[in-house]
């Protein structure tokens, strides 16, 4: 049966080259004291920092800054950002960067409104409620996580070797500025990792044996075909506006909740990958690229083959007259070829410095000590097996 659902995504999106003229109008809705958050120096190299500062100062807003947010953002950055918000009585946060900056900013916004440690929001043993968060506006510089249009954020805690994520409607940005030209400077490697992340967001939802809305499957297939078509173009020609625009908009729609359509199953590859990057600090999209084809191989059997057939025929154009199991296996091969040949990502754990030392502990954390109720239910031993499949 098709499940009931509620869809609500109150994020105002300004898409295109000349939208920063609306930035200060959005910020002024929430106050005059702005904390701008960002990562390294890339926004300064591309001139975006100067443009943003100029707009804010011209509007008479008071600007504060917090820089240095890391890839796989750390809880210490969230703590410091929340402290600055309290110290300077910040009214609104402006995140300028990719998913790491926006994710950290979401939890800074929540942390600024409480007296307890922000990690309490993400610690599975505490799971403190999110009752309030400062308003967030963002300017996206990397197409990948979709954090600009969703209510989730993932944070790492090096002290506990945890990397946890959580959704809450208080974390939704109020407005997102999406200018594809701000991604022209993104490297081929980061473009590839972002594409793999987008693909995984869709695959986690698409691979579902429940009856779903036909139109959503078609929409997801279109998204995946868009990523497959344009990611290699953006890698070869970084300033191709059409390619960057298609990737940017696909990134948002891959994870803003629209494709869920009432689906209730848990994701599989993301929990497994979070354990990898919690310990080894690898790029999230790279970990997903290595894991996803092996997870598919592990889940493929006579009860699930029909979904693989649909994927192979509709996304990769495989001949529908072939035997179902042949189509399914060829579909996995084609996805692997996209990740490892077209995107030129490393194809196994040893090539990125990962051995089997922590597999048992990572698998236990990934399933939370029980069963991961995803496309195919996975227990600790199943996850360990998938990790081992990634060794070659």
C-alpha positions in Angstrom: 0.0 0.0 0.0 1.0 3.6 -0.5 1.6 5.3 2.9 0.2 8.5 4.1 2.7 11.4 4.5 3.0 15.1 5.2 5.4 17.1 3.1 6.5 20.6 4.3 9.7 22.3 3.1 9.5 26.0 4.1 13.0 26.9 2.7 13.1 29.9 0.4 15.6 29.2 -2.4 17.3 31.9 -4.4 18.8 30.1 -7.4 21.1 31.7 -9.9 24.0 34.1 -10.4 22.6 37.4 -9.2 20.6 36.5 -6.1 22.9 37.9 -3.4 21.0 41.2 -3.8 18.3 39.6 -1.7 20.7 38.4 1.1 20.4 41.3 3.5 16.6 41.5 3.1 16.5 37.9 4.3 18.9 38.5 7.2 17.1 41.6 8.4 14.0 39.6 8.9 15.6 38.0 12.0 17.7 40.9 13.4 20.8 42.9 13.0 23.6 40.8 14.6 24.9 38.3 12.1 27.4 35.5 12.7 29.0 34.3 9.4 30.3 30.8 9.6 32.7 29.2 7.1 35.5 26.7 6.6 38.9 27.4 5.1 39.9 30.0 2.7 38.1 29.0 -0.4 35.3 31.6 -0.1 38.0 34.2 0.1 39.9 32.9 -3.0 36.8 33.0 -5.2 35.8 36.5 -4.0 32.6 35.4 -2.3 33.7 36.5 1.1 34.3 40.0 0.0 30.9 40.2 -1.8 29.0 38.9 1.3 30.8 41.3 3.7 30.2 44.2 1.4 26.4 43.4 1.2 26.1 43.0 4.9 28.0 46.2 5.8 26.2 48.2 3.2 22.9 47.2 4.9 24.2 48.4 8.2 24.1 45.0 9.9 26.6 44.1 12.6 28.9 41.2 11.4 30.8 38.6 13.5 32.7 35.7 12.0 33.5 32.1 12.9 35.9 30.3 10.5 37.7 27.0 10.4 34.8 24.6 10.3 36.3 21.3 9.2 35.2 18.6 6.7 33.3 16.0 8.8 32.6 18.9 11.2 33.6 18.4 14.9 31.6 19.0 18.0 34.3 21.3 19.3 33.5 23.7 16.4 29.8 23.5 17.3 30.6 24.3 20.9 32.7 27.3 20.1 30.2 28.6 17.6 27.4 28.3 20.2 29.6 30.1 22.7 30.2 33.0 20.3 26.4 33.3 19.6 25.8 33.7 23.3 28.6 36.1 23.8 27.7 38.4 21.0 23.9 38.0 21.3 23.6 36.8 17.7 20.3 37.1 16.0 20.9 35.1 12.8 23.5 32.7 11.4 24.9 32.9 7.9 26.6 29.7 6.8 28.8 30.2 3.7 30.2 26.9 2.4 29.3 23.3 1.8 27.5 20.7 3.8 30.0 20.6 6.6 29.7 24.3 7.3 25.9 24.2 7.1 25.6 21.1 9.2 27.8 22.6 11.9 25.9 25.8 11.7 22.6 24.0 12.3 23.9 22.6 15.6 25.5 25.9 16.5 22.0 27.5 16.1 20.5 24.9 18.4 23.4 25.0 20.9 23.1 28.7 21.2 19.6 28.3 22.7 20.5 25.9 25.5 22.8 25.7 28.6 23.8 22.1 28.1 26.6 20.6 25.9 25.5 20.6 22.2 26.7 17.0 22.0 23.7 16.1 24.1 21.6 16.6 21.0 23.5 13.9 19.2 24.4 11.5 22.0 22.2 8.5 21.5 22.1 7.9 25.3 20.7 11.5 25.9 19.0 12.7 22.7 18.2 16.1 24.2 15.1 17.7 22.6 15.6 20.5 20.1 13.0 23.1 21.2 14.5 26.1 19.5 17.3 27.2 17.2 18.6 30.6 15.9 17.5 31.3 12.3 19.9 30.1 9.6 20.5 31.5 6.1 23.1 29.8 3.9 25.1 30.4 0.7 26.0 27.1 -0.8 29.5 26.5 -2.3 29.5 22.7 -2.8 26.8 20.4 -4.3 26.7 17.2 -2.2 24.9 16.9 1.1 21.7 18.8 0.4 22.0 20.4 3.9 20.9 23.7 2.3 17.3 22.3 2.0 16.9 19.7 4.7 16.6 19.7 8.5 19.5 17.4 9.3 23.1 17.7 10.3 25.9 15.2 11.0 28.6 15.9 13.5 31.8 14.0 14.5 33.1 13.6 18.1 36.7 12.5 18.0 36.8 11.9 21.7 34.2 9.1 21.5 34.9 8.1 17.9 31.2 8.8 17.0 29.7 10.5 14.0 26.0 11.0 14.5 23.3 12.7 12.6 19.8 13.9 13.5 16.8 15.5 11.8 14.7 18.3 13.4 12.5 20.9 11.8 14.0 23.6 13.9 17.2 23.2 11.9 15.7 24.0 8.5 17.4 27.0 6.9 15.1 30.0 6.4 16.6 30.8 3.1 19.3 29.3 0.8 21.3 31.0 -1.9 22.3 28.6 -4.6 24.6 30.1 -7.3 26.2 27.4 -9.4 29.1 29.7 -10.3 30.1 29.5 -6.6 31.0 25.9 -7.2 33.3 26.5 -10.3 36.4 26.2 -8.0 35.4 22.9 -6.5 38.0 20.3 -7.4 37.4 17.3 -9.6 37.8 15.0 -6.5 35.3 16.9 -4.4 32.9 17.1 -7.3 33.1 13.3 -7.6 32.6 12.8 -3.9 29.6 15.1 -3.9 28.1 13.2 -6.8 28.5 9.9 -5.0 26.9 11.4 -1.9 23.9 12.6 -4.0 23.5 9.2 -5.6 23.6 7.5 -2.2 20.9 9.8 -0.9 18.6 8.7 -3.7 19.6 5.0 -3.7 18.9 4.8 0.1 15.2 5.7 -0.7 14.8 4.2 -4.2 15.8 0.7 -3.1 12.6 -0.2 -1.3 10.4 -3.3 -1.9 7.2 -1.6 -0.6 4.6 -0.3 -3.1 5.5 3.3 -3.8 4.2 6.3 -5.8 5.2 5.6 -9.4 5.9 9.2 -10.0 8.5 9.3 -7.2 10.4 6.4 -8.7 10.4 8.2 -12.0 11.6 11.4 -10.3 14.5 9.6 -8.6 15.5 7.9 -11.8 15.6 11.3 -13.4 17.8 12.6 -10.6 20.2 9.8 -10.9 20.5 10.1 -14.7 21.1 13.8 -14.2 24.0 13.2 -11.8 25.5 10.4 -14.0 25.3 12.8 -17.0 26.6 16.0 -15.5 29.2 15.0 -12.8 31.8 13.9 -15.3 31.2 17.1 -17.3 31.8 19.3 -14.2 35.0 17.4 -13.5 36.3 18.0 -17.0 35.1 21.5 -17.3 34.7 23.1 -13.8 33.1 26.3 -15.1 30.3 24.6 -17.1 27.3 26.5 -15.7 24.8 24.0 -17.0 26.5 21.0 -15.4 27.0 22.8 -12.1 23.4 24.1 -12.0 22.0 20.6 -12.6 24.2 19.1 -9.9 23.3 21.8 -7.4 19.6 21.5 -7.9 19.8 17.7 -7.9 21.7 17.8 -4.6 18.9 19.7 -2.9 16.1 17.5 -4.2 17.9 14.3 -3.5 17.4 14.8 0.3 14.9 17.5 1.0 12.2 14.9 1.8 10.2 15.1 -1.4 11.3 11.7 -2.7 10.5 9.9 0.6 6.7 9.9 -0.1 5.9 8.1 3.1 8.7 5.5 3.0 9.6 4.4 6.4 12.6 2.2 6.0 16.0 3.2 7.5 19.0 4.0 5.4 21.8 1.4 5.3 25.0 2.8 3.6 25.0 6.1 5.5 25.2 4.5 9.0 27.9 2.1 7.8 29.9 5.0 6.3 29.5 7.3 9.3 31.5 4.7 11.3 34.3 4.8 8.7 34.7 8.5 8.7 34.3 8.7 12.5 37.5 6.6 12.8 39.4 7.2 9.6 38.1 10.8 8.7 37.7 9.9 5.1 35.5 12.0 2.7 31.9 11.0 3.2 31.1 10.6 -0.5 34.1 8.5 -1.1 33.2 6.1 1.7 29.7 5.8 0.2 31.0 5.1 -3.2 33.1 2.2 -1.9 30.3 0.8 0.2 27.2 1.1 -2.0 28.0 -1.4 -4.8 29.1 -4.0 -2.2 25.9 -3.4 -0.2 23.9 -3.9 -3.4 25.7 -7.2 -4.1 24.9 -8.3 -0.5 21.2 -7.4 -0.8 20.7 -8.9 -4.2 18.6 -12.1 -4.2 15.4 -13.5 -5.7 13.2 -11.4 -3.4 14.9 -8.1 -4.3 16.0 -8.6 -7.9 13.0 -6.8 -9.4 14.2 -3.4 -7.9 17.6 -3.9 -9.4 16.0 -4.7 -12.7 14.0 -1.4 -12.6 17.2 0.5 -11.6 19.3 -1.1 -14.4 16.7 -0.6 -17.2 15.5 2.8 -16.3 18.7 4.5 -15.1 21.4 2.8 -17.2 19.3 1.7 -20.2 20.1 -2.0 -19.9 18.2 -4.3 -22.3 15.0 -5.3 -20.5 14.9 -8.6 -22.4 17.8 -10.1 -20.5 17.3 -12.4 -17.5 16.4 -10.5 -14.3 19.5 -11.6 -12.4 21.8 -10.7 -15.3 20.3 -7.2 -15.5 20.7 -6.8 -11.7 24.4 -7.8 -11.8 25.0 -5.6 -14.8 23.4 -2.6 -13.1 25.7 -3.0 -10.1 28.7 -3.2 -12.5 27.5 0.0 -14.3 27.1 1.9 -11.0 30.6 0.7 -10.0 32.0 1.9 -13.3 30.4 5.3 -12.7 31.9 5.7 -9.3 35.4 4.2 -10.0 35.9 4.9 -13.7 33.9 8.0 -14.6 34.3 9.7 -11.2 37.8 8.2 -10.7 37.2 7.4 -7.0 39.2 4.8 -5.1 37.5 1.5 -5.3 38.4 -0.3 -2.0 39.4 0.2 1.6 43.1 -0.6 1.4 43.5 2.1 -1.3 42.3 4.7 1.3 44.2 3.3 4.2 41.5 1.3 5.9 42.1 -2.2 7.3 39.9 -4.6 9.1 41.0 -3.7 12.7 37.8 -1.9 13.7 35.2 -3.8 11.6 33.5 -5.5 14.5 33.2 -2.3 16.6 32.1 -0.2 13.6 29.4 -2.8 12.6 28.1 -2.9 16.1 27.7 0.9 16.2 26.2 1.0 12.7 23.3 -1.3 13.7 23.1 0.3 17.2 23.6 -3.2 18.7 20.5 -4.6 17.0 19.3 -4.7 13.4 19.5 -2.0 10.8 16.0 -2.1 9.2 16.9 -0.9 5.7 16.3 -2.3 2.2 17.3 -5.6 3.6 17.6 -6.0 7.4 21.2 -6.0 8.4 22.6 -7.3 11.7 26.2 -6.8 13.0 27.6 -9.8 11.1 25.9 -8.6 7.9 27.6 -5.2 8.1 31.0 -6.8 9.0 30.6 -9.0 5.8 29.9 -5.9 3.7 32.9 -4.1 5.2 35.1 -7.2 4.3 33.7 -7.1 0.7 35.2 -3.6 0.4 38.7 -4.9 1.0 39.2 -6.0 -2.6 
